Amino acid sequence: MINRHSRHIASARHIPTTLRIASIVVIAAFSLTASAQEPSAASPQANPAPPNADSKSQTVEPAEVRPVEGVDAATLLKESREKLATYRTLSARMSETIEFGPRRLKAEGRYLQGAGNRVRIELEVAVGENKGTLLQISEGDVLYTVYGTGPTPRITRRDVKQILAAVKGDQAKSALSAELGLGGLPALLAAIEQTIDFEPPMTTTIDGREFFVLEGTWKGPIAAQFQQQAQQLPTPSTEPRPLPAHIPELVRLYLDSETRFPYRIRYLKRSASAGEAPIPLLTIDFSDIVVNASLDPSEFRYSQPADAQVNDITKMYLQQLQGGQPAPTPPVAPPQ
């Protein structure tokens, strides 16, 4: 990242536990503790199942991947992001799978995207009798996040227009937009472009359909910051240390070879055993994709309950950004 905000943006903001488009991880934390076409008429995309969507273990990937000639990963990712940005609207089923050791949670819901940074993400996860819900919704200027983890939801408000105005540079704005959850998938892909160094792309066939497989690791400065943080905990040390278990080391994307749609985004950890496959930490899957359909504008409008208490963290966010400190993560109530 750039300017005085770089230390903040390139720290733990890139890991999936704080990834705003994947903020269902917050819900996972409380649960574990308790127990593509051009703009035109509306058109559904062809919908192959996400890789191994029905597999009980998300650690398995397609067995055969092949090198692809004449294209590089950066170009493919840029094409995917730019294609997404051309859609007037986009709707899809969305699922997130969180794996941490023997524990595995899956959240499911829907993703809506509209012009002008409009976005709506709804997710729900259940573990036994405990249920958590997440709603992130914005008409483009203000982002509301509603955590339903008990009888009284926690609601936060961010004036994203004001926050983004405080950050200089297009790259910094893109990364912060992704962190906030503003801009949806295009902003998330832009942040991945800026933080990940990719290997040459591969291709694979899933249910008779071709996918590009892009895999990469943190860029040098970000990897160095993660290592610096690891060397401070639990006690300071000058010796290199393994990164904490919740910090991924690899990112893998599956792009449809025709539409460039990112059907799967996965964050992984290298295995401690030599020769073993990387271990998934967070997997985001999309299906039932429809582009350019008419969406009710109210889908992106948050109607605040009359008796609701809303925590506006805009000022706190600005203060911590200006000080180069991590922006606040709203507290989540324990399960009831």
Residue pairs with C-beta under 8 A, 6 or more apart in sequence:
1 9
1 10
1 171
1 172
1 175
1 194
2 168
2 169
2 171
2 172
3 167
3 168
3 169
3 172
4 322
4 324
5 167
5 172
5 176
5 321
5 324
6 172
7 225
7 324
8 320
8 321
8 324
8 325
8 326
8 327
9 172
9 175
9 176
9 179
10 195
10 221
10 222
10 225
11 225
11 226
11 229
11 326
12 18
12 229
12 247
12 326
13 175
13 179
13 326
13 327
14 191
14 195
14 218
14 222
15 246
15 247
15 248
15 267
16 22
16 25
16 98
16 246
16 248
16 267
16 281
16 282
17 25
17 26
17 29
17 246
18 25
18 179
18 329
19 25
19 178
19 179
19 188
19 282
20 136
20 178
20 179
20 180
20 181
20 182
21 121
21 136
21 178
21 181
21 184
21 185
21 187
21 188
21 284
22 96
22 282
22 284
23 134
23 136
23 145
23 181
24 96
24 98
24 107
24 123
24 125
24 132
24 134
25 96
25 98
25 282
26 134
26 147
26 329
26 332
27 107
27 123
27 125
27 132
27 133
27 134
27 147
27 149
27 332
28 98
28 105
28 107
28 125
28 132
29 332
30 130
30 132
30 149
30 332
30 333
30 334
30 335
31 105
31 125
31 127
31 130
31 132
31 335
32 100
32 103
32 105
32 127
33 334
33 335
34 127
34 128
34 130
34 334
34 335
35 127
35 128
35 130
36 45
36 83
36 84
36 87
36 256
36 258
36 259
36 260
36 261
36 289
36 291
37 43
37 45
37 259
37 291
37 292
38 86
39 86
39 87
39 88
39 292
40 292
41 292
42 89
42 290
42 291
42 292
42 293
42 294
43 290
43 291
43 292
44 288
44 289
44 290
44 291
45 256
45 259
45 261
45 289
45 290
45 291
46 209
46 256
46 258
46 259
47 287
47 288
47 289
48 206
48 207
48 208
48 209
48 211
48 256
48 263
49 206
49 207
49 287
50 254
50 263
50 264
50 285
50 286
50 287
51 61
51 62
51 204
51 206
51 211
51 254
51 263
51 264
52 58
52 60
52 61
52 62
53 285
53 287
58 97
58 99
58 104
58 280
58 283
59 99
59 277
59 279
59 280
61 277
62 204
62 205
62 206
64 204
64 205
65 202
65 203
65 204
65 213
66 202
66 203
66 204
67 200
67 202
67 203
68 200
68 201
68 202
68 203
68 212
71 201
71 212
72 198
72 200
72 201
73 198
73 199
73 200
73 201
73 214
73 216
74 193
74 198
76 201
76 212
76 214
76 255
76 260
77 189
77 192
77 193
77 198
77 214
77 253
77 255
78 193
79 260
80 189
80 255
80 260
80 261
80 262
81 186
81 189
81 190
81 193
83 259
83 260
83 261
84 90
84 113
84 184
84 185
84 186
84 189
84 261
85 186
87 113
87 291
87 292
88 114
88 115
88 291
88 292
89 112
89 113
89 114
89 115
89 291
89 292
89 293
89 294
89 295
90 111
90 112
90 113
90 114
90 184
90 185
90 289
90 290
90 291
90 292
91 110
91 111
91 112
91 113
91 289
91 290
91 293
91 295
92 110
92 111
92 286
92 287
92 288
92 289
92 290
93 108
93 109
93 110
93 111
93 286
93 287
93 288
94 108
94 109
94 110
94 111
94 121
94 123
94 284
94 285
94 286
95 106
95 107
95 108
95 109
95 284
95 285
95 287
96 106
96 107
96 108
96 123
96 282
96 283
96 284
96 285
97 104
97 105
97 106
97 107
97 280
97 282
97 283
97 285
98 104
98 105
98 106
98 107
98 281
98 282
99 279
99 280
99 281
99 282
99 283
100 245
100 246
100 281
101 245
105 125
105 127
106 125
107 123
107 124
107 125
107 132
107 134
108 123
108 124
108 125
109 121
109 122
109 123
109 124
109 134
110 120
110 121
110 122
111 119
111 120
111 121
111 184
111 185
111 286
112 118
112 119
112 120
112 121
112 295
112 299
112 300
113 119
113 184
113 185
113 186
114 295
114 299
114 300
116 139
116 140
117 138
117 140
117 160
117 177
117 182
117 183
117 184
118 138
118 139
118 140
118 300
119 136
119 137
119 138
119 181
119 182
119 183
119 184
119 300
120 135
120 136
120 137
120 138
120 299
120 300
121 134
121 135
121 136
121 137
121 181
121 184
122 133
122 134
122 135
123 133
123 134
124 131
124 132
124 133
124 134
125 131
125 132
125 133
126 132
130 335
131 148
132 147
132 148
132 149
132 335
133 146
133 147
133 148
133 149
133 153
134 145
134 146
134 147
134 148
135 144
135 145
135 146
135 148
136 143
136 144
136 145
136 146
136 181
137 143
137 144
137 146
137 300
137 301
137 302
138 144
138 160
138 181
138 182
138 300
139 300
139 301
140 160
140 161
140 182
140 300
141 159
141 160
141 161
142 157
142 158
142 159
142 160
142 161
143 157
143 158
143 160
143 180
143 181
143 182
144 155
144 156
144 157
144 302
144 304
144 310
145 155
145 156
145 158
145 181
145 330
146 153
146 154
146 155
146 302
147 153
147 154
147 155
147 330
147 332
147 333
149 332
149 333
149 334
149 335
149 336
150 333
150 334
150 335
150 336
151 336
152 333
153 308
154 311
154 330
154 331
154 332
154 333
155 304
155 308
155 309
155 310
155 311
156 310
156 311
156 312
156 313
156 330
157 310
157 311
157 312
157 313
157 314
158 180
158 312
158 313
158 314
158 317
159 312
159 314
160 177
160 180
160 182
162 314
162 318
163 176
163 180
163 314
163 317
163 318
163 321
164 173
164 176
164 177
164 182
166 318
166 321
166 322
167 173
167 176
167 321
171 194
174 183
174 187
174 190
174 191
174 194
175 190
175 191
175 194
175 195
177 183
177 187
177 190
177 191
178 187
178 188
178 190
178 191
179 191
179 327
183 190
185 262
188 265
189 262
192 251
192 253
192 265
195 218
195 219
195 222
196 216
196 217
196 218
196 219
196 251
197 216
197 217
197 218
197 219
197 220
198 214
198 215
198 216
199 215
199 216
201 212
201 213
201 214
202 212
202 213
202 215
203 210
203 211
203 212
203 213
203 257
204 210
204 211
204 213
204 254
205 211
206 254
209 256
209 257
210 256
210 257
210 258
211 254
211 255
211 256
211 257
211 263
212 254
212 255
212 256
212 257
213 252
213 253
213 254
214 252
214 253
214 255
215 250
215 251
215 252
215 253
216 250
216 251
217 223
217 249
217 250
217 251
218 226
218 249
226 243
226 247
227 240
227 241
227 243
230 241
230 242
230 243
230 244
231 237
231 238
231 239
231 240
231 241
233 244
243 249
245 269
246 281
247 269
248 267
248 268
248 269
248 281
248 282
249 268
249 269
249 270
249 278
250 267
250 268
250 269
250 270
250 278
251 265
251 266
251 267
251 268
252 264
252 265
252 266
252 268
253 262
253 264
253 265
253 266
254 262
254 263
254 264
255 261
255 262
255 263
256 263
261 286
261 289
262 286
263 285
263 286
263 287
264 283
264 284
264 285
264 286
265 283
265 284
266 280
266 282
266 283
266 284
267 280
267 281
267 282
267 283
268 278
268 279
268 280
268 281
269 278
269 279
269 280
269 281
270 278
270 279
271 277
271 278
271 279
304 310
311 330
313 328
313 330
316 327
316 328
317 327
317 328
320 326
320 327
320 328
321 327
